[in-house]
Amino acid sequence: MIRILVADDHAIVRAGLSQFIADQPDMRVEAEAACGDEVIRLVDSHDFDVVLLDIAMPNKNGLDCLRILRQTHPGLPVLILSGYPEANYAVNMLRAGASGYVSKLTSANELMRAIRIVAKGRKYLSASAVDLVSAELTRAADCMLHETLSEREFQVFRKLAEGQSATHIAAELNVSIKTVTTYRARVLQKMNLKTNADLTYYAVTHKLLE
């Protein structure tokens, strides 16, 4: 039996996912989470075989949760289920340690297949995600600017684009303000941008923020 944690900030989405999973003889929803802090707390106190994780959540977003889970529970499969297009996030999430990335436009049958694949310790990639990964390997020079960022740089980039201060980011990531400032400088240099407003504009135009 595959024990699943469903994490999404929308109750109707969690209810729909739970219903799909309840119809599967080899799966069950062990718990649900509506925010990032709840995800971390539940994973620390329960045994799950798969975490089905949304990106856009309060307290800690999916990327923050993934970073923490990779440190505290490195063997736990995390399947990202997101409304963001694969082209915007799939490569970065896979690079950050996700076991797979599934769009919320994916059929229920394909989602169930993805859960079974990652539960076996394998990576799940849709056909379009395979194309994205292949494209990154074969034409790195032509990739999107945000795809050139490291995992931590991308994390800081997104927080800056959301309007968070260096002080808030430092506290959330448990690093010094100087470290955040250093990451900010790297991000601006790699993306050939000058200000936080430029980062926000880039994130909005490339649909990296809700």
Secondary structure by P-SEA (a helix, b strand, c coil): cbbbbbbcccaaaaaaaaaaaaaccccccccccccaaaaaaaaacccccccccccccccccaaaaaaaaaaccccbbbbbbccccccccaaaaaaacccccccccccaaaaaaaaaaaaacbbbbcaaaaaaaaaaacccccccccccccaaaaaaaaaaaacccaaaaaaaacccaaaaaaaaaaaaaaaccccaaaaaaaaaaacccc
